Amino acid sequence: MLEEWIRKDIQKKKKSGTYLFYGEDSSRLEKAVLSFAKALCCVEEENYYCDSCPVCQRIQKGVYADVHVLEHLNIEDIREAESSFHETSYEGERKIFILPNIQDLRKESANALLKSIEEPGENTFFLLWTTRKNILSTIRSRSIQVFVPRAGYQELGVSKECYEFFEGNEQDILQCLEEKLDWKEHQSYKNIQKNIKEYTDTKQIAAKIKVYQSLIDFLEVKDNISVAEVLWFVEELVNSPCERKDFARLFHYCLLQARYQGKMEEKLLLSKMLNFPINNKVLFANLFLK
């Protein structure tokens, strides 16, 4: 249990550290990292956090001066941030640097970061998180690894079908419930590009549902349409306004929803192809024409 682990780790009164939080649900990872950051900084509750004091509230809002989130992981940004790794804290005793999606860190950026995370300065903590296991071994070996499991569908109070539709993503499920959206509403695969653009522009859960439903519609009919129509869909998909990491998420979603029936070796190979500079069209064509 995360709370128990946090309490035990805080009790050790470490002067510094590098932690790698990993799991499948990005929303739970973010919540876990923020919880640990609060526990490191909160002065109201010993070995945990109160979640109500000014420090906890400001960390939650992203405005606490000693908690820094490094959204961009290119080498220029890492080098620019290096000087702040060695500065004294502004408000509290500890400085915390959060690095989300560490799987996107390239080798040259990792090399620039290694010295800092291997030997953090006193009262300096690096909190990394990733939704993928295939991160650089040099990062993994220098970190205390913390597994953050998904919430189950029963815990979230939804059906297994709904849970699988959202890939168990807690934040998406809760937003859908809060907004009382119909996640089963049909969307034609022919609307895929329009729906992706809507989601890219708005980042709204309603738009994400449309994207997922368009993908599901295509997966249900792809074996009954022509190869030319499949390739048309691939063109529509890859020409949508997406970053590569977004295409990777769509690719994984298709793999999961299609219940890909090929040999396990083939499935793993398709997943590993995402780590190489391979054309998106080739990736999706390989998946859909199997």
Buried (B, 14 or more C-beta within 10 A) or exposed (E): EBEEBBBEBBEEEBEBBBBBBBBBBBBBBBBBBBBBBBBBBBEEBEBBBBBEBEBBBBBBEEEBEBBBBBEEBBBEBBEEBEEEBEEEBEBBEBBBBBBBBBBBBEEEBBBBBBEBBBEBBEBBBBBBBBBBEEBBEBBBEBBEEBEBEBBEBEEBEBEEEBBEBBBBBBBBBBBBBEEEBEBEEEBEBBBBBBBBBBBBEEEBBBBBBBBBBBBBBBBEBBEEEEEEBBBBBBBBBBEBEBEEEBBBBBBBBBBEBBEBEEEEEEBEEBBEBBEEEEEBBEBBBBBBEE
